[in-house]
Amino acid sequence: MKKNMILIPKPHTTFILAQCSQCDEKKVVFSRTTADVYCKKCGAMLVKKTGSKAEILGKVINNLD
Ligand SMILES: [Zn+2]
């Protein structure tokens, strides 16, 4: 069996369209943000910063890469 679907980490930053789970407000965020991102409408946390990759707390609508 040959594995053709190997996920290679991309060196550049990608954009993600995330939707707030509280109020459905959409926001484009960096996949590697260095700061927490909050929904501008209701203030819920959308993206939590981690050591390297951001953790999306809302719904990910699209990868804008
Ligand atoms: Zn919201």
N, CA, C, O and the ligand as a Tripos MOL2 file, in Angstrom:
@<TRIPOS>MOLECULE
protein
  261   259    66     0     0
PROTEIN
NO_CHARGES

@<TRIPOS>ATOM
      1 N           0.8380   -1.2210    0.0000 N.3       1 MET1
      2 CA          0.0000    0.0000    0.0000 C.3       1 MET1
      3 C           0.8610    1.2550    0.0000 C.2       1 MET1
      4 O           1.7310    1.4510    0.8480 O.2       1 MET1
      5 N           0.5850    2.0710   -0.9630 N.am      2 LYS2
      6 CA          1.3290    3.3260   -1.0610 C.3       2 LYS2
      7 C           0.4830    4.4530   -0.4860 C.2       2 LYS2
      8 O          -0.6990    4.5880   -0.8030 O.2       2 LYS2
      9 N           1.0960    5.2430    0.3450 N.am      3 LYS3
     10 CA          0.3680    6.3580    0.9420 C.3       3 LYS3
     11 C           0.5870    7.6380    0.1290 C.2       3 LYS3
     12 O           1.6890    8.1830    0.0710 O.2       3 LYS3
     13 N          -0.4710    8.0820   -0.4760 N.am      4 ASN4
     14 CA         -0.3750    9.3030   -1.2860 C.3       4 ASN4
     15 C          -0.8490   10.5410   -0.5270 C.2       4 ASN4
     16 O          -0.5550   11.6730   -0.9130 O.2       4 ASN4
     17 N          -1.5750   10.3090    0.5420 N.am      5 MET5
     18 CA         -2.1410   11.4400    1.2730 C.3       5 MET5
     19 C          -1.3410   11.7380    2.5360 C.2       5 MET5
     20 O          -1.7800   11.4620    3.6530 O.2       5 MET5
     21 N          -0.1910   12.2920    2.3350 N.am      6 ILE6
     22 CA          0.6360   12.6620    3.4890 C.3       6 ILE6
     23 C           0.5250   14.1690    3.6980 C.2       6 ILE6
     24 O           0.7620   14.9630    2.7880 O.2       6 ILE6
     25 N           0.1620   14.5330    4.9090 N.am      7 LEU7
     26 CA          0.0010   15.9560    5.2040 C.3       7 LEU7
     27 C           1.3520   16.5940    5.4780 C.2       7 LEU7
     28 O           2.0510   16.2400    6.4280 O.2       7 LEU7
     29 N           1.6910   17.5220    4.6370 N.am      8 ILE8
     30 CA          2.9560   18.2310    4.8060 C.3       8 ILE8
     31 C           2.6730   19.6000    5.4190 C.2       8 ILE8
     32 O           1.8830   20.3670    4.8680 O.2       8 ILE8
     33 N           3.2910   19.9120    6.5250 N.am      9 PRO9
     34 CA          3.0690   21.2310    7.1400 C.3       9 PRO9
     35 C           3.5250   22.3500    6.2210 C.2       9 PRO9
     36 O           4.6340   22.3230    5.6860 O.2       9 PRO9
     37 N           2.6620   23.3230    6.0480 N.am     10 LYS10
     38 CA          3.0090   24.4320    5.1700 C.3      10 LYS10
     39 C           3.8110   25.4830    5.9350 C.2      10 LYS10
     40 O           3.4690   25.8220    7.0680 O.2      10 LYS10
     41 N           4.8560   25.9880    5.3310 N.am     11 PRO11
     42 CA          5.7240   26.9380    6.0180 C.3      11 PRO11
     43 C           5.0940   28.3210    6.1950 C.2      11 PRO11
     44 O           5.4300   29.0540    7.1260 O.2      11 PRO11
     45 N           4.1830   28.6630    5.2950 N.am     12 HIS12
     46 CA          3.6100   29.9950    5.3510 C.3      12 HIS12
     47 C           2.3030   30.0170    6.1370 C.2      12 HIS12
     48 O           1.6770   28.9830    6.3690 O.2      12 HIS12
     49 N           1.9200   31.1910    6.5280 N.am     13 THR13
     50 CA          0.6920   31.3630    7.2780 C.3      13 THR13
     51 C          -0.5110   31.2780    6.3550 C.2      13 THR13
     52 O          -0.5040   31.8380    5.2580 O.2      13 THR13
     53 N          -1.5260   30.5860    6.7960 N.am     14 THR14
     54 CA         -2.7430   30.4930    6.0020 C.3      14 THR14
     55 C          -3.8750   31.2610    6.6810 C.2      14 THR14
     56 O          -3.8350   31.5330    7.8800 O.2      14 THR14
     57 N          -4.8540   31.5910    5.9050 N.am     15 PHE15
     58 CA         -6.0180   32.2830    6.4290 C.3      15 PHE15
     59 C          -7.1890   31.3050    6.5670 C.2      15 PHE15
     60 O          -7.3950   30.4290    5.7270 O.2      15 PHE15
     61 N          -7.9250   31.4800    7.6210 N.am     16 ILE16
     62 CA         -9.0700   30.6060    7.8630 C.3      16 ILE16
     63 C         -10.2960   31.4740    8.1080 C.2      16 ILE16
     64 O         -10.2420   32.4450    8.8620 O.2      16 ILE16
     65 N         -11.3900   31.1180    7.4690 N.am     17 LEU17
     66 CA        -12.6480   31.8050    7.7350 C.3      17 LEU17
     67 C         -13.3610   31.0630    8.8520 C.2      17 LEU17
     68 O         -13.8440   29.9470    8.6630 O.2      17 LEU17
     69 N         -13.4210   31.6900   10.0090 N.am     18 ALA18
     70 CA        -14.0300   31.0650   11.1740 C.3      18 ALA18
     71 C         -15.3480   31.7440   11.4900 C.2      18 ALA18
     72 O         -15.5160   32.9500   11.3090 O.2      18 ALA18
     73 N         -16.2740   30.9320   11.9670 N.am     19 GLN19
     74 CA        -17.5760   31.4720   12.3310 C.3      19 GLN19
     75 C         -17.7800   31.3220   13.8310 C.2      19 GLN19
     76 O         -17.5130   30.2670   14.4060 O.2      19 GLN19
     77 N         -18.2500   32.3800   14.4470 N.am     20 CYS20
     78 CA        -18.5100   32.3820   15.8750 C.3      20 CYS20
     79 C         -19.6160   31.3770   16.1890 C.2      20 CYS20
     80 O         -20.6540   31.3550   15.5280 O.2      20 CYS20
     81 N         -19.3830   30.5510   17.2000 N.am     21 SER21
     82 CA        -20.3880   29.5490   17.5690 C.3      21 SER21
     83 C         -21.5370   30.1710   18.3590 C.2      21 SER21
     84 O         -22.5750   29.5410   18.5600 O.2      21 SER21
     85 N         -21.3440   31.4080   18.8020 N.am     22 GLN22
     86 CA        -22.3760   32.0610   19.6080 C.3      22 GLN22
     87 C         -23.3540   32.8620   18.7480 C.2      22 GLN22
     88 O         -24.5640   32.8220   18.9740 O.2      22 GLN22
     89 N         -22.8210   33.5920   17.7570 N.am     23 CYS23
     90 CA        -23.7000   34.5140   17.0410 C.3      23 CYS23
     91 C         -23.5600   34.4230   15.5250 C.2      23 CYS23
     92 O         -24.1580   35.2230   14.8060 O.2      23 CYS23
     93 N         -22.7770   33.4610   15.0240 N.am     24 ASP24
     94 CA        -22.6140   33.2400   13.5810 C.3      24 ASP24
     95 C         -21.8750   34.3490   12.8560 C.2      24 ASP24
     96 O         -21.8750   34.3910   11.6260 O.2      24 ASP24
     97 N         -21.2480   35.2450   13.5960 N.am     25 GLU25
     98 CA        -20.4180   36.2690   12.9670 C.3      25 GLU25
     99 C         -19.1860   35.5950   12.3580 C.2      25 GLU25
    100 O         -18.5470   34.7520   12.9880 O.2      25 GLU25
    101 N         -18.8670   35.9840   11.1200 N.am     26 LYS26
    102 CA        -17.7160   35.3730   10.4660 C.3      26 LYS26
    103 C         -16.5070   36.2950   10.5330 C.2      26 LYS26
    104 O         -16.6380   37.5180   10.4930 O.2      26 LYS26
    105 N         -15.3580   35.7030   10.6330 N.am     27 LYS27
    106 CA        -14.1340   36.4940   10.7180 C.3      27 LYS27
    107 C         -12.9920   35.7100   10.1010 C.2      27 LYS27
    108 O         -12.8670   34.5020   10.3040 O.2      27 LYS27
    109 N         -12.1600   36.4160    9.3420 N.am     28 VAL28
    110 CA        -10.9820   35.7900    8.7540 C.3      28 VAL28
    111 C          -9.8360   35.8920    9.7520 C.2      28 VAL28
    112 O          -9.5080   36.9780   10.2290 O.2      28 VAL28
    113 N          -9.2410   34.7650   10.0560 N.am     29 VAL29
    114 CA         -8.1620   34.7560   11.0390 C.3      29 VAL29
    115 C          -6.9260   34.0660   10.4800 C.2      29 VAL29
    116 O          -7.0080   33.2860    9.5310 O.2      29 VAL29
    117 N          -5.8050   34.3610   11.0710 N.am     30 PHE30
    118 CA         -4.5680   33.6780   10.7050 C.3      30 PHE30
    119 C          -4.5570   32.2920   11.3310 C.2      30 PHE30
    120 O          -5.0610   32.0900   12.4350 O.2      30 PHE30
    121 N          -3.9760   31.3430   10.6090 N.am     31 SER31
    122 CA         -3.8500   30.0060   11.1760 C.3      31 SER31
    123 C          -2.7800   29.9870   12.2660 C.2      31 SER31
    124 O          -2.7490   29.0940   13.1140 O.2      31 SER31
    125 N          -1.9170   30.9770   12.2240 N.am     32 ARG32
    126 CA         -0.8760   31.0570   13.2500 C.3      32 ARG32
    127 C          -0.9020   32.4340   13.8800 C.2      32 ARG32
    128 O          -0.0100   33.2520   13.6570 O.2      32 ARG32
    129 N          -1.9080   32.6720   14.6480 N.am     33 THR33
    130 CA         -2.0120   33.9850   15.2720 C.3      33 THR33
    131 C          -1.1760   34.0120   16.5470 C.2      33 THR33
    132 O          -0.9770   32.9880   17.2000 O.2      33 THR33
    133 N          -0.7020   35.1810   16.8790 N.am     34 THR34
    134 CA          0.0970   35.3090   18.0980 C.3      34 THR34
    135 C          -0.7170   35.9530   19.2190 C.2      34 THR34
    136 O          -0.2050   36.2230   20.3060 O.2      34 THR34
    137 N          -1.9860   36.1880   18.9290 N.am     35 ALA35
    138 CA         -2.8490   36.7750   19.9470 C.3      35 ALA35
    139 C          -4.2160   36.1040   19.8930 C.2      35 ALA35
    140 O          -4.6250   35.5890   18.8520 O.2      35 ALA35
    141 N          -4.9030   36.1140   21.0030 N.am     36 ASP36
    142 CA         -6.2580   35.5830   21.0220 C.3      36 ASP36
    143 C          -7.1630   36.4720   20.1750 C.2      36 ASP36
    144 O          -7.0190   37.6950   20.1760 O.2      36 ASP36
    145 N          -8.0920   35.8550   19.4580 N.am     37 VAL37
    146 CA         -9.0260   36.6060   18.6250 C.3      37 VAL37
    147 C         -10.4310   36.4440   19.1770 C.2      37 VAL37
    148 O         -10.8960   35.3320   19.4280 O.2      37 VAL37
    149 N         -11.0920   37.5710   19.3610 N.am     38 TYR38
    150 CA        -12.4570   37.5350   19.8930 C.3      38 TYR38
    151 C         -13.4460   38.0050   18.8360 C.2      38 TYR38
    152 O         -13.1090   38.8030   17.9620 O.2      38 TYR38
    153 N         -14.6640   37.5000   18.9280 N.am     39 CYS39
    154 CA        -15.7380   37.9330   18.0530 C.3      39 CYS39
    155 C         -16.0360   39.4050   18.3320 C.2      39 CYS39
    156 O         -16.2080   39.8080   19.4830 O.2      39 CYS39
    157 N         -16.0960   40.2020   17.2600 N.am     40 LYS40
    158 CA        -16.2990   41.6290   17.4630 C.3      40 LYS40
    159 C         -17.7530   41.9500   17.7970 C.2      40 LYS40
    160 O         -18.0720   43.0510   18.2440 O.2      40 LYS40
    161 N         -18.6080   40.9920   17.5760 N.am     41 LYS41
    162 CA        -20.0240   41.2070   17.8130 C.3      41 LYS41
    163 C         -20.4440   40.8350   19.2470 C.2      41 LYS41
    164 O         -21.0960   41.6200   19.9360 O.2      41 LYS41
    165 N         -20.0610   39.6340   19.6770 N.am     42 CYS42
    166 CA        -20.5130   39.1790   20.9980 C.3      42 CYS42
    167 C         -19.3740   38.9940   21.9890 C.2      42 CYS42
    168 O         -19.6180   38.8010   23.1800 O.2      42 CYS42
    169 N         -18.1330   39.0500   21.5150 N.am     43 GLY43
    170 CA        -17.0030   38.9790   22.4280 C.3      43 GLY43
    171 C         -16.5510   37.5770   22.7780 C.2      43 GLY43
    172 O         -15.6540   37.4040   23.6040 O.2      43 GLY43
    173 N         -17.1560   36.5710   22.1630 N.am     44 ALA44
    174 CA        -16.7380   35.1950   22.4300 C.3      44 ALA44
    175 C         -15.3650   34.9490   21.8170 C.2      44 ALA44
    176 O         -15.0230   35.5380   20.7920 O.2      44 ALA44
    177 N         -14.5890   34.0880   22.4410 N.am     45 MET45
    178 CA        -13.2730   33.8010   21.9010 C.3      45 MET45
    179 C         -13.3950   32.9350   20.6510 C.2      45 MET45
    180 O         -14.0330   31.8820   20.6640 O.2      45 MET45
    181 N         -12.7750   33.3980   19.5780 N.am     46 LEU46
    182 CA        -12.8350   32.6510   18.3180 C.3      46 LEU46
    183 C         -11.5850   31.8140   18.1130 C.2      46 LEU46
    184 O         -11.6590   30.6570   17.6990 O.2      46 LEU46
    185 N         -10.4460   32.4030   18.4040 N.am     47 VAL47
    186 CA         -9.1800   31.7230   18.1990 C.3      47 VAL47
    187 C          -8.3230   31.8770   19.4430 C.2      47 VAL47
    188 O          -8.1440   32.9740   19.9730 O.2      47 VAL47
    189 N          -7.8070   30.7640   19.8850 N.am     48 LYS48
    190 CA         -6.9520   30.7640   21.0600 C.3      48 LYS48
    191 C          -5.5230   30.5390   20.6100 C.2      48 LYS48
    192 O          -5.2420   29.6070   19.8560 O.2      48 LYS48
    193 N          -4.6300   31.3830   21.0680 N.am     49 LYS49
    194 CA         -3.2370   31.2100   20.6630 C.3      49 LYS49
    195 C          -2.6000   30.0670   21.4400 C.2      49 LYS49
    196 O          -2.8390   29.8850   22.6340 O.2      49 LYS49
    197 N          -1.7940   29.3140   20.7330 N.am     50 THR50
    198 CA         -1.0380   28.2370   21.3740 C.3      50 THR50
    199 C           0.4350   28.4780   21.0740 C.2      50 THR50
    200 O           0.8100   29.5570   20.6150 O.2      50 THR50
    201 N           1.2480   27.5010   21.3270 N.am     51 GLY51
    202 CA          2.6780   27.6690   21.0860 C.3      51 GLY51
    203 C           2.9980   27.9130   19.6260 C.2      51 GLY51
    204 O           3.8320   28.7570   19.2980 O.2      51 GLY51
    205 N           2.3340   27.1730   18.7470 N.am     52 SER52
    206 CA          2.6530   27.3120   17.3280 C.3      52 SER52
    207 C           1.4000   27.5900   16.5120 C.2      52 SER52
    208 O           1.2710   28.6570   15.9130 O.2      52 SER52
    209 N           0.4840   26.6430   16.4870 N.am     53 LYS53
    210 CA         -0.7060   26.7650   15.6580 C.3      53 LYS53
    211 C          -1.8790   27.2530   16.5010 C.2      53 LYS53
    212 O          -2.0510   26.8470   17.6500 O.2      53 LYS53
    213 N          -2.6710   28.1220   15.9100 N.am     54 ALA54
    214 CA         -3.8270   28.6450   16.6320 C.3      54 ALA54
    215 C          -4.9120   27.5780   16.7340 C.2      54 ALA54
    216 O          -5.0680   26.7380   15.8480 O.2      54 ALA54
    217 N          -5.6460   27.6320   17.8190 N.am     55 GLU55
    218 CA         -6.7410   26.6990   18.0110 C.3      55 GLU55
    219 C          -8.0470   27.4310   17.7230 C.2      55 GLU55
    220 O          -8.3740   28.4150   18.3860 O.2      55 GLU55
    221 N          -8.7930   26.9430   16.7280 N.am     56 ILE56
    222 CA        -10.0460   27.5810   16.3450 C.3      56 ILE56
    223 C         -11.1570   27.0850   17.2660 C.2      56 ILE56
    224 O         -11.4430   25.8890   17.3160 O.2      56 ILE56
    225 N         -11.7660   27.9910   17.9770 N.am     57 LEU57
    226 CA        -12.8170   27.5940   18.9160 C.3      57 LEU57
    227 C         -14.1950   27.6460   18.2600 C.2      57 LEU57
    228 O         -15.1170   26.9490   18.6850 O.2      57 LEU57
    229 N         -14.3310   28.4670   17.2290 N.am     58 GLY58
    230 CA        -15.5970   28.5410   16.5200 C.3      58 GLY58
    231 C         -15.6470   27.5010   15.4230 C.2      58 GLY58
    232 O         -14.8770   26.5410   15.4310 O.2      58 GLY58
    233 N         -16.5510   27.6890   14.4810 N.am     59 LYS59
    234 CA        -16.6590   26.7670   13.3600 C.3      59 LYS59
    235 C         -15.7680   27.2400   12.2160 C.2      59 LYS59
    236 O         -15.7630   28.4230   11.8770 O.2      59 LYS59
    237 N         -15.0300   26.3330   11.6350 N.am     60 VAL60
    238 CA        -14.1940   26.6690   10.4850 C.3      60 VAL60
    239 C         -15.0210   26.5230    9.2230 C.2      60 VAL60
    240 O         -15.4390   25.4220    8.8660 O.2      60 VAL60
    241 N         -15.2560   27.6500    8.5460 N.am     61 ILE61
    242 CA        -16.0770   27.6440    7.3350 C.3      61 ILE61
    243 C         -15.2480   27.2370    6.1340 C.2      61 ILE61
    244 O         -15.6510   26.3910    5.3360 O.2      61 ILE61
    245 N         -14.1000   27.8450    6.0230 N.am     62 ASN62
    246 CA        -13.2930   27.6220    4.8290 C.3      62 ASN62
    247 C         -11.8350   27.8920    5.1100 C.2      62 ASN62
    248 O         -11.4830   28.7130    5.9570 O.2      62 ASN62
    249 N         -10.9980   27.1890    4.3860 N.am     63 ASN63
    250 CA         -9.5860   27.4460    4.4320 C.3      63 ASN63
    251 C          -9.2600   28.3240    3.2380 C.2      63 ASN63
    252 O          -9.4020   27.8800    2.0980 O.2      63 ASN63
    253 N          -8.8360   29.5310    3.4620 N.am     64 LEU64
    254 CA         -8.6390   30.4730    2.3730 C.3      64 LEU64
    255 C          -7.2440   30.4010    1.7810 C.2      64 LEU64
    256 O          -6.7600   31.3600    1.1800 O.2      64 LEU64
    257 N          -6.6200   29.2850    1.9520 N.am     65 ASP65
    258 CA         -5.2610   29.1310    1.4680 C.3      65 ASP65
    259 C          -5.2320   29.1860   -0.0590 C.2      65 ASP65
    260 O          -4.1630   29.0730   -0.6600 O.2      65 ASP65
    261 ZN        -20.0040   36.1050   18.2330 Zn       66 ZN66
@<TRIPOS>BOND
     1     1     2 1
     2     2     3 1
     3     3     4 2
     4     3     5 am
     5     5     6 1
     6     6     7 1
     7     7     8 2
     8     7     9 am
     9     9    10 1
    10    10    11 1
    11    11    12 2
    12    11    13 am
    13    13    14 1
    14    14    15 1
    15    15    16 2
    16    15    17 am
    17    17    18 1
    18    18    19 1
    19    19    20 2
    20    19    21 am
    21    21    22 1
    22    22    23 1
    23    23    24 2
    24    23    25 am
    25    25    26 1
    26    26    27 1
    27    27    28 2
    28    27    29 am
    29    29    30 1
    30    30    31 1
    31    31    32 2
    32    31    33 am
    33    33    34 1
    34    34    35 1
    35    35    36 2
    36    35    37 am
    37    37    38 1
    38    38    39 1
    39    39    40 2
    40    39    41 am
    41    41    42 1
    42    42    43 1
    43    43    44 2
    44    43    45 am
    45    45    46 1
    46    46    47 1
    47    47    48 2
    48    47    49 am
    49    49    50 1
    50    50    51 1
    51    51    52 2
    52    51    53 am
    53    53    54 1
    54    54    55 1
    55    55    56 2
    56    55    57 am
    57    57    58 1
    58    58    59 1
    59    59    60 2
    60    59    61 am
    61    61    62 1
    62    62    63 1
    63    63    64 2
    64    63    65 am
    65    65    66 1
    66    66    67 1
    67    67    68 2
    68    67    69 am
    69    69    70 1
    70    70    71 1
    71    71    72 2
    72    71    73 am
    73    73    74 1
    74    74    75 1
    75    75    76 2
    76    75    77 am
    77    77    78 1
    78    78    79 1
    79    79    80 2
    80    79    81 am
    81    81    82 1
    82    82    83 1
    83    83    84 2
    84    83    85 am
    85    85    86 1
    86    86    87 1
    87    87    88 2
    88    87    89 am
    89    89    90 1
    90    90    91 1
    91    91    92 2
    92    91    93 am
    93    93    94 1
    94    94    95 1
    95    95    96 2
    96    95    97 am
    97    97    98 1
    98    98    99 1
    99    99   100 2
   100    99   101 am
   101   101   102 1
   102   102   103 1
   103   103   104 2
   104   103   105 am
   105   105   106 1
   106   106   107 1
   107   107   108 2
   108   107   109 am
   109   109   110 1
   110   110   111 1
   111   111   112 2
   112   111   113 am
   113   113   114 1
   114   114   115 1
   115   115   116 2
   116   115   117 am
   117   117   118 1
   118   118   119 1
   119   119   120 2
   120   119   121 am
   121   121   122 1
   122   122   123 1
   123   123   124 2
   124   123   125 am
   125   125   126 1
   126   126   127 1
   127   127   128 2
   128   127   129 am
   129   129   130 1
   130   130   131 1
   131   131   132 2
   132   131   133 am
   133   133   134 1
   134   134   135 1
   135   135   136 2
   136   135   137 am
   137   137   138 1
   138   138   139 1
   139   139   140 2
   140   139   141 am
   141   141   142 1
   142   142   143 1
   143   143   144 2
   144   143   145 am
   145   145   146 1
   146   146   147 1
   147   147   148 2
   148   147   149 am
   149   149   150 1
   150   150   151 1
   151   151   152 2
   152   151   153 am
   153   153   154 1
   154   154   155 1
   155   155   156 2
   156   155   157 am
   157   157   158 1
   158   158   159 1
   159   159   160 2
   160   159   161 am
   161   161   162 1
   162   162   163 1
   163   163   164 2
   164   163   165 am
   165   165   166 1
   166   166   167 1
   167   167   168 2
   168   167   169 am
   169   169   170 1
   170   170   171 1
   171   171   172 2
   172   171   173 am
   173   173   174 1
   174   174   175 1
   175   175   176 2
   176   175   177 am
   177   177   178 1
   178   178   179 1
   179   179   180 2
   180   179   181 am
   181   181   182 1
   182   182   183 1
   183   183   184 2
   184   183   185 am
   185   185   186 1
   186   186   187 1
   187   187   188 2
   188   187   189 am
   189   189   190 1
   190   190   191 1
   191   191   192 2
   192   191   193 am
   193   193   194 1
   194   194   195 1
   195   195   196 2
   196   195   197 am
   197   197   198 1
   198   198   199 1
   199   199   200 2
   200   199   201 am
   201   201   202 1
   202   202   203 1
   203   203   204 2
   204   203   205 am
   205   205   206 1
   206   206   207 1
   207   207   208 2
   208   207   209 am
   209   209   210 1
   210   210   211 1
   211   211   212 2
   212   211   213 am
   213   213   214 1
   214   214   215 1
   215   215   216 2
   216   215   217 am
   217   217   218 1
   218   218   219 1
   219   219   220 2
   220   219   221 am
   221   221   222 1
   222   222   223 1
   223   223   224 2
   224   223   225 am
   225   225   226 1
   226   226   227 1
   227   227   228 2
   228   227   229 am
   229   229   230 1
   230   230   231 1
   231   231   232 2
   232   231   233 am
   233   233   234 1
   234   234   235 1
   235   235   236 2
   236   235   237 am
   237   237   238 1
   238   238   239 1
   239   239   240 2
   240   239   241 am
   241   241   242 1
   242   242   243 1
   243   243   244 2
   244   243   245 am
   245   245   246 1
   246   246   247 1
   247   247   248 2
   248   247   249 am
   249   249   250 1
   250   250   251 1
   251   251   252 2
   252   251   253 am
   253   253   254 1
   254   254   255 1
   255   255   256 2
   256   255   257 am
   257   257   258 1
   258   258   259 1
   259   259   260 2
@<TRIPOS>SUBSTRUCTURE
     1 MET1         2 RESIDUE 1 A MET
     2 LYS2         6 RESIDUE 1 A LYS
     3 LYS3        10 RESIDUE 1 A LYS
     4 ASN4        14 RESIDUE 1 A ASN
     5 MET5        18 RESIDUE 1 A MET
     6 ILE6        22 RESIDUE 1 A ILE
     7 LEU7        26 RESIDUE 1 A LEU
     8 ILE8        30 RESIDUE 1 A ILE
     9 PRO9        34 RESIDUE 1 A PRO
    10 LYS10       38 RESIDUE 1 A LYS
    11 PRO11       42 RESIDUE 1 A PRO
    12 HIS12       46 RESIDUE 1 A HIS
    13 THR13       50 RESIDUE 1 A THR
    14 THR14       54 RESIDUE 1 A THR
    15 PHE15       58 RESIDUE 1 A PHE
    16 ILE16       62 RESIDUE 1 A ILE
    17 LEU17       66 RESIDUE 1 A LEU
    18 ALA18       70 RESIDUE 1 A ALA
    19 GLN19       74 RESIDUE 1 A GLN
    20 CYS20       78 RESIDUE 1 A CYS
    21 SER21       82 RESIDUE 1 A SER
    22 GLN22       86 RESIDUE 1 A GLN
    23 CYS23       90 RESIDUE 1 A CYS
    24 ASP24       94 RESIDUE 1 A ASP
    25 GLU25       98 RESIDUE 1 A GLU
    26 LYS26      102 RESIDUE 1 A LYS
    27 LYS27      106 RESIDUE 1 A LYS
    28 VAL28      110 RESIDUE 1 A VAL
    29 VAL29      114 RESIDUE 1 A VAL
    30 PHE30      118 RESIDUE 1 A PHE
    31 SER31      122 RESIDUE 1 A SER
    32 ARG32      126 RESIDUE 1 A ARG
    33 THR33      130 RESIDUE 1 A THR
    34 THR34      134 RESIDUE 1 A THR
    35 ALA35      138 RESIDUE 1 A ALA
    36 ASP36      142 RESIDUE 1 A ASP
    37 VAL37      146 RESIDUE 1 A VAL
    38 TYR38      150 RESIDUE 1 A TYR
    39 CYS39      154 RESIDUE 1 A CYS
    40 LYS40      158 RESIDUE 1 A LYS
    41 LYS41      162 RESIDUE 1 A LYS
    42 CYS42      166 RESIDUE 1 A CYS
    43 GLY43      170 RESIDUE 1 A GLY
    44 ALA44      174 RESIDUE 1 A ALA
    45 MET45      178 RESIDUE 1 A MET
    46 LEU46      182 RESIDUE 1 A LEU
    47 VAL47      186 RESIDUE 1 A VAL
    48 LYS48      190 RESIDUE 1 A LYS
    49 LYS49      194 RESIDUE 1 A LYS
    50 THR50      198 RESIDUE 1 A THR
    51 GLY51      202 RESIDUE 1 A GLY
    52 SER52      206 RESIDUE 1 A SER
    53 LYS53      210 RESIDUE 1 A LYS
    54 ALA54      214 RESIDUE 1 A ALA
    55 GLU55      218 RESIDUE 1 A GLU
    56 ILE56      222 RESIDUE 1 A ILE
    57 LEU57      226 RESIDUE 1 A LEU
    58 GLY58      230 RESIDUE 1 A GLY
    59 LYS59      234 RESIDUE 1 A LYS
    60 VAL60      238 RESIDUE 1 A VAL
    61 ILE61      242 RESIDUE 1 A ILE
    62 ASN62      246 RESIDUE 1 A ASN
    63 ASN63      250 RESIDUE 1 A ASN
    64 LEU64      254 RESIDUE 1 A LEU
    65 ASP65      258 RESIDUE 1 A ASP
    66 ZN66       261 GROUP 0 **** ****
